[in-house]
Structure formats: structure tokens, C-alpha cells
Amino acid sequence: MFEMLFGIGCETKILEACDWNEERAVEVSEFLSSAIKKSQAKSPSDMIIFLENSLSEIATDREIVALTEIIKESIDNIYFLLMNDTSYEN
């Protein structure tokens, strides 16, 4: 459940940064995914610096801020994002 809510929050943040342009939001999300895959960062701060540098040519300042916030929130919540709590009882 946490992952779903977190994902919705991230999508909303990207859409807001892209002025609710869904096509642009998809492009920005793909840029982020691509940059993460290319990163050789050894620490969270290195990852953020790499992403900001990678995205500076293809994303607006507002989009970069949103993506950076998403990465920071992901790092801060990594424990909850990695949990695979699919089995629970009512």
C-alpha cells in the first residue's frame, strides 16, 4: 500500500512540474529512469548531483526540483519501498 501511495505522489509531483502535460510527464519520467540506470553514484548525494547534471540539458528547473525531491524521498523511504508486504491478515 505504501508503494502505491508513494507512486501516486511521485506521479502527481511530476505532473505538477510539467504543468499537467501528461506527455511531458512521461518524457521526464523516462529521462529520470534512464539517468538512474546510467549513474555510477556511490552515495545518495552523488546520485542527486549526477541526476541534476544529467537532466539540466533536457528538463526545466522546475522539473529537476521535482525529480530531485522524488529521489530524496525515495532514499529517505527506502526501507518501506523495499518491503514486500503482500501477505497480511485481517
Biotite code that builds the C-alpha atoms (Angstrom):
import biotite.structure as struc

atoms = struc.array([
    struc.Atom([0.000, 0.000, 0.000], chain_id="A", res_id=1, res_name="MET", atom_name="CA", element="C"),
    struc.Atom([2.820, 2.406, 0.886], chain_id="A", res_id=2, res_name="PHE", atom_name="CA", element="C"),
    struc.Atom([4.432, 1.820, -2.509], chain_id="A", res_id=3, res_name="GLU", atom_name="CA", element="C"),
    struc.Atom([1.182, 2.613, -4.305], chain_id="A", res_id=4, res_name="MET", atom_name="CA", element="C"),
    struc.Atom([0.613, 5.832, -2.360], chain_id="A", res_id=5, res_name="LEU", atom_name="CA", element="C"),
    struc.Atom([4.241, 6.834, -2.801], chain_id="A", res_id=6, res_name="PHE", atom_name="CA", element="C"),
    struc.Atom([3.998, 6.174, -6.546], chain_id="A", res_id=7, res_name="GLY", atom_name="CA", element="C"),
    struc.Atom([0.852, 8.253, -6.881], chain_id="A", res_id=8, res_name="ILE", atom_name="CA", element="C"),
    struc.Atom([2.536, 11.091, -5.012], chain_id="A", res_id=9, res_name="GLY", atom_name="CA", element="C"),
    struc.Atom([5.539, 10.922, -7.339], chain_id="A", res_id=10, res_name="CYS", atom_name="CA", element="C"),
    struc.Atom([3.368, 10.915, -10.438], chain_id="A", res_id=11, res_name="GLU", atom_name="CA", element="C"),
    struc.Atom([1.438, 13.923, -9.166], chain_id="A", res_id=12, res_name="THR", atom_name="CA", element="C"),
    struc.Atom([4.644, 15.795, -8.353], chain_id="A", res_id=13, res_name="LYS", atom_name="CA", element="C"),
    struc.Atom([5.980, 15.177, -11.874], chain_id="A", res_id=14, res_name="ILE", atom_name="CA", element="C"),
    struc.Atom([2.676, 16.183, -13.478], chain_id="A", res_id=15, res_name="LEU", atom_name="CA", element="C"),
    struc.Atom([2.613, 19.416, -11.481], chain_id="A", res_id=16, res_name="GLU", atom_name="CA", element="C"),
    struc.Atom([6.197, 20.198, -12.519], chain_id="A", res_id=17, res_name="ALA", atom_name="CA", element="C"),
    struc.Atom([5.200, 19.595, -16.136], chain_id="A", res_id=18, res_name="CYS", atom_name="CA", element="C"),
    struc.Atom([2.127, 21.859, -15.873], chain_id="A", res_id=19, res_name="ASP", atom_name="CA", element="C"),
    struc.Atom([-0.133, 18.798, -16.052], chain_id="A", res_id=20, res_name="TRP", atom_name="CA", element="C"),
    struc.Atom([1.123, 17.875, -19.533], chain_id="A", res_id=21, res_name="ASN", atom_name="CA", element="C"),
    struc.Atom([0.917, 14.081, -19.456], chain_id="A", res_id=22, res_name="GLU", atom_name="CA", element="C"),
    struc.Atom([3.158, 13.575, -22.491], chain_id="A", res_id=23, res_name="GLU", atom_name="CA", element="C"),
    struc.Atom([5.867, 15.727, -20.949], chain_id="A", res_id=24, res_name="ARG", atom_name="CA", element="C"),
    struc.Atom([5.488, 13.918, -17.619], chain_id="A", res_id=25, res_name="ALA", atom_name="CA", element="C"),
    struc.Atom([6.134, 10.599, -19.366], chain_id="A", res_id=26, res_name="VAL", atom_name="CA", element="C"),
    struc.Atom([9.221, 12.065, -21.066], chain_id="A", res_id=27, res_name="GLU", atom_name="CA", element="C"),
    struc.Atom([10.540, 13.427, -17.775], chain_id="A", res_id=28, res_name="VAL", atom_name="CA", element="C"),
    struc.Atom([9.921, 10.099, -16.030], chain_id="A", res_id=29, res_name="SER", atom_name="CA", element="C"),
    struc.Atom([11.785, 8.293, -18.795], chain_id="A", res_id=30, res_name="GLU", atom_name="CA", element="C"),
    struc.Atom([14.681, 10.774, -18.508], chain_id="A", res_id=31, res_name="PHE", atom_name="CA", element="C"),
    struc.Atom([14.840, 10.036, -14.790], chain_id="A", res_id=32, res_name="LEU", atom_name="CA", element="C"),
    struc.Atom([14.795, 6.263, -15.285], chain_id="A", res_id=33, res_name="SER", atom_name="CA", element="C"),
    struc.Atom([17.487, 6.474, -17.938], chain_id="A", res_id=34, res_name="SER", atom_name="CA", element="C"),
    struc.Atom([19.698, 8.708, -15.798], chain_id="A", res_id=35, res_name="ALA", atom_name="CA", element="C"),
    struc.Atom([19.342, 6.396, -12.801], chain_id="A", res_id=36, res_name="ILE", atom_name="CA", element="C"),
    struc.Atom([20.385, 3.403, -14.910], chain_id="A", res_id=37, res_name="LYS", atom_name="CA", element="C"),
    struc.Atom([23.455, 5.281, -16.188], chain_id="A", res_id=38, res_name="LYS", atom_name="CA", element="C"),
    struc.Atom([24.504, 6.510, -12.755], chain_id="A", res_id=39, res_name="SER", atom_name="CA", element="C"),
    struc.Atom([27.559, 5.058, -11.088], chain_id="A", res_id=40, res_name="GLN", atom_name="CA", element="C"),
    struc.Atom([26.897, 7.040, -7.912], chain_id="A", res_id=41, res_name="ALA", atom_name="CA", element="C"),
    struc.Atom([28.336, 5.686, -4.703], chain_id="A", res_id=42, res_name="LYS", atom_name="CA", element="C"),
    struc.Atom([26.187, 7.754, -2.334], chain_id="A", res_id=43, res_name="SER", atom_name="CA", element="C"),
    struc.Atom([22.769, 9.423, -2.286], chain_id="A", res_id=44, res_name="PRO", atom_name="CA", element="C"),
    struc.Atom([24.330, 12.872, -2.622], chain_id="A", res_id=45, res_name="SER", atom_name="CA", element="C"),
    struc.Atom([26.399, 11.688, -5.618], chain_id="A", res_id=46, res_name="ASP", atom_name="CA", element="C"),
    struc.Atom([23.219, 10.319, -7.183], chain_id="A", res_id=47, res_name="MET", atom_name="CA", element="C"),
    struc.Atom([21.413, 13.637, -6.788], chain_id="A", res_id=48, res_name="ILE", atom_name="CA", element="C"),
    struc.Atom([24.338, 15.607, -8.231], chain_id="A", res_id=49, res_name="ILE", atom_name="CA", element="C"),
    struc.Atom([24.570, 13.196, -11.163], chain_id="A", res_id=50, res_name="PHE", atom_name="CA", element="C"),
    struc.Atom([20.842, 13.462, -11.839], chain_id="A", res_id=51, res_name="LEU", atom_name="CA", element="C"),
    struc.Atom([20.832, 17.245, -11.655], chain_id="A", res_id=52, res_name="GLU", atom_name="CA", element="C"),
    struc.Atom([23.742, 17.411, -14.110], chain_id="A", res_id=53, res_name="ASN", atom_name="CA", element="C"),
    struc.Atom([22.253, 14.795, -16.442], chain_id="A", res_id=54, res_name="SER", atom_name="CA", element="C"),
    struc.Atom([18.836, 16.384, -16.528], chain_id="A", res_id=55, res_name="LEU", atom_name="CA", element="C"),
    struc.Atom([19.938, 20.008, -16.779], chain_id="A", res_id=56, res_name="SER", atom_name="CA", element="C"),
    struc.Atom([20.033, 19.918, -20.581], chain_id="A", res_id=57, res_name="GLU", atom_name="CA", element="C"),
    struc.Atom([16.668, 18.232, -21.078], chain_id="A", res_id=58, res_name="ILE", atom_name="CA", element="C"),
    struc.Atom([14.497, 19.298, -18.155], chain_id="A", res_id=59, res_name="ALA", atom_name="CA", element="C"),
    struc.Atom([13.350, 22.617, -16.777], chain_id="A", res_id=60, res_name="THR", atom_name="CA", element="C"),
    struc.Atom([14.493, 23.834, -13.373], chain_id="A", res_id=61, res_name="ASP", atom_name="CA", element="C"),
    struc.Atom([11.031, 23.109, -12.001], chain_id="A", res_id=62, res_name="ARG", atom_name="CA", element="C"),
    struc.Atom([11.138, 19.536, -13.334], chain_id="A", res_id=63, res_name="GLU", atom_name="CA", element="C"),
    struc.Atom([14.623, 18.989, -11.911], chain_id="A", res_id=64, res_name="ILE", atom_name="CA", element="C"),
    struc.Atom([13.487, 20.194, -8.485], chain_id="A", res_id=65, res_name="VAL", atom_name="CA", element="C"),
    struc.Atom([10.554, 17.767, -8.554], chain_id="A", res_id=66, res_name="ALA", atom_name="CA", element="C"),
    struc.Atom([12.736, 14.854, -9.663], chain_id="A", res_id=67, res_name="LEU", atom_name="CA", element="C"),
    struc.Atom([15.351, 15.655, -7.037], chain_id="A", res_id=68, res_name="THR", atom_name="CA", element="C"),
    struc.Atom([12.649, 15.724, -4.357], chain_id="A", res_id=69, res_name="GLU", atom_name="CA", element="C"),
    struc.Atom([11.391, 12.347, -5.549], chain_id="A", res_id=70, res_name="ILE", atom_name="CA", element="C"),
    struc.Atom([14.883, 10.842, -5.356], chain_id="A", res_id=71, res_name="ILE", atom_name="CA", element="C"),
    struc.Atom([15.440, 12.279, -1.863], chain_id="A", res_id=72, res_name="LYS", atom_name="CA", element="C"),
    struc.Atom([12.065, 10.963, -0.700], chain_id="A", res_id=73, res_name="GLU", atom_name="CA", element="C"),
    struc.Atom([12.840, 7.564, -2.211], chain_id="A", res_id=74, res_name="SER", atom_name="CA", element="C"),
    struc.Atom([16.161, 7.436, -0.376], chain_id="A", res_id=75, res_name="ILE", atom_name="CA", element="C"),
    struc.Atom([14.520, 8.540, 2.868], chain_id="A", res_id=76, res_name="ASP", atom_name="CA", element="C"),
    struc.Atom([11.842, 5.846, 2.494], chain_id="A", res_id=77, res_name="ASN", atom_name="CA", element="C"),
    struc.Atom([13.955, 3.070, 1.003], chain_id="A", res_id=78, res_name="ILE", atom_name="CA", element="C"),
    struc.Atom([13.093, 0.642, 3.813], chain_id="A", res_id=79, res_name="TYR", atom_name="CA", element="C"),
    struc.Atom([9.375, 0.950, 3.153], chain_id="A", res_id=80, res_name="PHE", atom_name="CA", element="C"),
    struc.Atom([9.800, 0.849, -0.617], chain_id="A", res_id=81, res_name="LEU", atom_name="CA", element="C"),
    struc.Atom([11.819, -2.377, -0.431], chain_id="A", res_id=82, res_name="LEU", atom_name="CA", element="C"),
    struc.Atom([9.409, -4.130, 1.889], chain_id="A", res_id=83, res_name="MET", atom_name="CA", element="C"),
    struc.Atom([7.369, -6.741, 0.116], chain_id="A", res_id=84, res_name="ASN", atom_name="CA", element="C"),
    struc.Atom([4.419, -6.946, 2.473], chain_id="A", res_id=85, res_name="ASP", atom_name="CA", element="C"),
    struc.Atom([1.951, -8.745, 0.267], chain_id="A", res_id=86, res_name="THR", atom_name="CA", element="C"),
    struc.Atom([0.778, -11.197, 2.919], chain_id="A", res_id=87, res_name="SER", atom_name="CA", element="C"),
    struc.Atom([-1.202, -9.864, 5.827], chain_id="A", res_id=88, res_name="TYR", atom_name="CA", element="C"),
    struc.Atom([-4.258, -10.977, 7.749], chain_id="A", res_id=89, res_name="GLU", atom_name="CA", element="C"),
    struc.Atom([-7.419, -9.064, 8.503], chain_id="A", res_id=90, res_name="ASN", atom_name="CA", element="C"),
])
